[in-house]
Amino acid sequence: MKVLVSGGAGYIGSTVCSALLDAGHQPVILDSLVTGDPSFVVDRVFYQGDISDSALVGRIFREHPDVGVALHFAARTVVAESQSNPGLYYRENVVKSLHFFELLITAGCLRVIFSSSASIYQAPPGGGVNEKTPLRPESPYGWSKLMGEQMLRNLTEATALRALALRYFNPIGADPRLRTGAQALNPSHILGQLLATASGRAAHLQITGTDYPTRDGTGLRDYIHVWDLAQAHVAAVERFDAALGAETFLPINLGTGQGVTVRELIRSFEAVTGQTVPQKEAPRRPGDQAGTYAEIALAAERLGWVPQLSTADAIASALAWEKCRSASAADSRSAPEPLAEA
């Protein structure tokens, strides 16, 4: 099947494209490359541009009229940035997504899989959440994702559009074949900071928030291997109609079903690497929550999907990707300069 993938040059989108290719599907990528990595779309069907560019989206569907489903990843995703620049997040994640959804309807692409987030949940005591847990985002990023879901819910009630909203918890790791991985040079997520500290690029790991109501005071997260997350998207593409059944819109949690605190993740990292990570404590960041972990029974029921890989597997793949990326950078630095054209 051909699958339109907005944001397919990003960390998660590109990894899902690899999984789709492995499963025999053809991703058609649309990405502005504002944050995406151009190397992630080499040898893939790729269109550079904005999701709200009606001429470009129209061209994609003229050239690929057999696209069967759209995966919508394109979004700004940094919680702290959303606090300091909320207008950017509402414009990019909400306004442009609405335009994109309407363009899909016009093109007759009536199956959408939306990249949503666990940040929309109100964290309950204990941290476990299912799809019926009350929703209360605490950042403009989280609100932008909840608004995306609400727009889809309303559009599917009023039109022939149908949608799955996959609520991600905390993806980490890399494609096991090292085709793609986290591309940010200064990542805000905890594993990226651990890698930077272990490699000496950072002097220490900063633990932001040690007074949460969790078992050790640090934030509780559900760290899912990005390859498991990618396999869930393949299942959603292949089982889209069966997963929805008679419904027109359905949210589904994607996580491991287990909570891991920041300190526990650090200990796992130290066990995998054999290194001790220097640490400093810091106050909570604006918009951060105590955290949640996914209850994933619905994903097993509707998608036939359960995660297969461990936190240690994710850490090991992230380390391998870091070495691969560092080696590629070293090769590019040592390569001779191209001759200037006369």
SEPAMI-239710 format. One record per residue (C-alpha): residue in one letter; x, y, z. Coordinates in pm, whole numbers, padded with zeros to 5 digits, always signed. Layout:
aXYZ...
END
This chain:
m+00000+00000+00000k+00112+00358-00062v+00114+00565+00258l+00146+00943+00271v+00376+01030+00563s+00386+01393+00673g+00695+01460+00882g+00864+01152+00736a+01213+01306+00771g+01180+01333+01150y+01296+01088+01413i+00974+00891+01453g+00836+00947+01103s+01153+00826+00931t+01171+00517+01151v+00809+00436+01068c+00894+00477+00698s+01170+00217+00739a+00925-00022+00905l+00669+00037+00628l+00930-00041+00362d+01033-00358+00545a+00668-00465+00551g+00628-00412+00175h+00452-00075+00179q+00554+00242-00009p+00587+00560+00200v+00540+00889+00017i+00707+01150+00236l+00606+01513+00278d+00838+01716+00501s+00942+02081+00518l+01289+01987+00656v+01257+02266+00913t+01350+02008+01177g+01373+01690+00964d+01699+01536+00847p+01755+01531+00468s+01965+01214+00500f+01654+01029+00625v+01476+01067+00289v+01760+00964+00058d+01637+00702-00192r+01279+00749-00071v+00984+00912-00246f+01007+01263-00105y+00837+01599-00149q+00978+01900+00033g+00721+02148+00151d+00459+02246+00405i+00156+02037+00496s-00066+02341+00438d+00060+02395+00082s-00254+02303-00110a-00079+02305-00449l+00191+02066-00329v-00052+01830-00154g-00268+01831-00465r+00034+01744-00678i+00122+01454-00447f-00222+01303-00491r-00219+01359-00868e+00112+01172-00888h+00012+00909-00629p-00367+00865-00658d-00342+00521-00498v-00236+00647-00153g-00451+00448+00087v-00383+00614+00423a-00211+00924+00560l+00019+00919+00864h+00042+01267+01017f+00364+01320+01215a+00454+01676+01109a+00457+01890+01425r+00667+02088+01667t+00737+01866+01968v+00945+02040+02239v+00744+02113+02555a+00974+02390+02682e+00971+02564+02344s+00593+02551+02340q+00586+02732+02674s+00804+03014+02546n+00647+03034+02199p+00290+02901+02218g+00181+03081+01903l+00427+02878+01698y+00280+02553+01833y-00081+02648+01774r-00001+02771+01424e+00212+02472+01320n+00036+02192+01507v-00326+02307+01502v-00395+02555+01222k-00180+02377+00963s-00307+02034+01069l-00665+02146+01014h-00573+02265+00665f-00395+01934+00599f-00694+01729+00712e-00923+01930+00484l-00683+01878+00193l-00692+01502+00259i-01071+01504+00251t-01070+01699-00076a-00823+01447-00224g-01040+01155-00116c-00780+01019+00130l-01020+00930+00409r-00801+00724+00643v-00578+00921+00882i-00343+00799+01155f-00258+01091+01383s+00059+01121+01589s-00078+01216+01930s+00080+01225+02275a+00048+01103+02631s+00107+01464+02737i-00267+01522+02698y-00349+01305+03002q-00412+01421+03356a-00159+01217+03554p-00350+01003+03807p-00211+00863+04134g+00015+00572+04038g+00061+00698+03683g-00124+00432+03481v-00358+00573+03216n-00595+00419+02965e-00786+00580+02681k-01070+00681+02917t-00845+00861+03168p-00936+01232+03204l-00743+01468+02978r-00567+01782+03100p-00261+01900+02908e-00016+02120+03097s+00169+02275+02802p+00080+02439+02471y+00239+02135+02303g+00001+01902+02487w-00295+02127+02411s-00200+02134+02043k-00213+01754+02033l-00548+01741+02213m-00683+02002+01970g-00561+01787+01682e-00758+01495+01822q-01067+01710+01876m-01055+01842+01520l-01033+01488+01388r-01318+01371+01612n-01542+01649+01479l-01434+01606+01117t-01502+01232+01129e-01850+01304+01266a-01926+01548+00984t-01748+01393+00684a-01641+01056+00545l-01298+01093+00711r-01200+00823+00963a-00909+00846+01205l-00693+00665+01458a-00507+00879+01712l-00202+00695+01843r-00102+00840+02180y+00275+00797+02218f+00445+00780+02549n+00827+00829+02539p+01000+00689+02228i+01373+00620+02264g+01631+00420+02071a+01692+00382+01698d+01610+00166+01400p+01791-00165+01471r+01943-00148+01120l+02068+00206+01201r+01898+00371+00905t+01752+00641+01129g+01762+00763+01487a+01735+01078+01695q+01871+01362+01484a+01877+01658+01724l+02229+01773+01812n+02114+01904+02151p+01817+01683+02237s+01582+01780+02519h+01482+01422+02598i+01651+01233+02880l+01823+00960+02677g+01982+01216+02445q+02115+01398+02750l+02249+01072+02892l+02432+01004+02566a+02576+01356+02565t+02699+01316+02923a+02848+00972+02862s+03034+01096+02554g+03171+01401+02731r+02969+01654+02529a+02799+01753+02854a+02963+01776+03195h+02672+01622+03380l+02311+01510+03348q+02060+01756+03485i+01766+01589+03659t+01483+01840+03631g+01244+01778+03918t+01307+01556+04220d+00995+01635+04422y+00730+01456+04216p+00489+01217+04392t+00669+00911+04251r+00863+00629+04419d+01194+00820+04406g+01079+01177+04346t+01181+01192+03979g+00947+01197+03682l+00780+00873+03579r+00779+00790+03209d+00695+00499+02981y+01001+00458+02757i+00905+00267+02443h+01157+00153+02184v+01098+00358+01869w+01108+00037+01662d+00820-00107+01864l+00637+00220+01803a+00707+00187+01430q+00567-00167+01424a+00248-00038+01587h+00207+00205+01297v+00250-00073+01044a-00022-00265+01229a-00244+00044+01226v-00198+00082+00849e-00270-00284+00780r-00562-00319+01025f-00708+00031+00997d-01066-00064+00908a-01080-00360+01146a-00932-00154+01430l-01199+00116+01393g-01488-00120+01333a-01809+00083+01344e-01636+00383+01501t-01510+00681+01304f-01245+00804+01551l-01046+00603+01803p-00752+00694+02031i-00506+00415+02122n-00219+00425+02371l+00125+00310+02256g+00370+00235+02536t+00524-00056+02723g+00269-00079+03002q+00538-00008+03263g+00655+00307+03433v+01024+00391+03470t+01150+00686+03675v+01434+00909+03560r+01667+00762+03822e+01573+00408+03713l+01649+00497+03351i+01987+00632+03456r+02064+00306+03637s+01965+00107+03326f+02190+00327+03114e+02479+00277+03353a+02423-00101+03347v+02429-00111+02966t+02731+00118+02926g+02932+00029+03235q+02974+00403+03300t+02876+00616+03596v+02677+00921+03489p+02757+01247+03674q+02433+01412+03783k+02297+01740+03917e+01948+01812+04041a+01744+02107+03913p+01389+02241+03956r+01103+02121+03740r+01070+02271+03393p+00754+02466+03304g+00489+02230+03170d+00644+01909+03301q+00422+01654+03478a+00493+01382+03732g+00434+01146+03445t+00230+00852+03330y+00265+00507+03181a+00040+00341+02927e-00219+00077+02981i-00204-00094+02642a-00483-00352+02636l-00667-00162+02360a-00361-00169+02131a-00341-00545+02173e-00713-00585+02106r-00753-00351+01809l-00408-00359+01646g-00287-00704+01750w+00027-00528+01875v+00235-00566+02189p+00587-00427+02243q+00873-00673+02195l+01182-00478+02298s+01316-00370+02639t+01448-00045+02780a+01797-00197+02766d+01743-00280+02396a+01644+00082+02331i+01948+00216+02514a+02180-00022+02324s+02034+00082+01988a+02066+00450+02080l+02433+00395+02168a+02490+00217+01836w+02320+00502+01649e+02532+00757+01834k+02851+00576+01729c+02726+00542+01370r+02637+00911+01350s+02971+01015+01504a+03161+00797+01256s+02966+00946+00964a+03044+01298+01087a+03413+01212+01120d+03417+01069+00766s+03258+01386+00629r+03513+01604+00810s+03806+01402+00677a+03677+01391+00318p+03854+01620+00068e+03684+01947-00017p+03508+01939-00356l+03673+02142-00630a+03499+02468-00710e+03356+02493-01058a+03528+02740-01286
END
